Amino acid sequence: MPLIQIHIIEGRPPEKIEQLIKEVTDTVCKTLDAPIESVRVLINEIPPEHWGIAGESVKKRRLQAN
């Protein structure tokens, strides 16, 4: 049973998350010849203040960019 975990910064619309789940599932099925019923996709949405790049949170970097 393939289990795919994806970590992204929160804030995307639900329909984009659904599309991501569908397309990742389809790709795994095709690549691994896995039955669709066996594929699990877990999306972890991380708040921007909990995601760091170059020593700063994404939230802080976004505020500085504006």
Stockholm file with secondary structure:
# STOCKHOLM 1.0

chainA/1-66         MPLIQIHIIEGRPPEKIEQLIKEVTDTVCKTLDAPIESVRVLINEIPPEHWGIAGESVKKRRLQAN
#=GR chainA/1-66 SS CCEEEEEEESCCCHHHHHHHHHHHHHHHHHHHTCCGGGCEEEEEEECGGGCEETTEEHHHHHHHHC
#=GC SS_cons        CCEEEEEEESCCCHHHHHHHHHHHHHHHHHHHTCCGGGCEEEEEEECGGGCEETTEEHHHHHHHHC
//
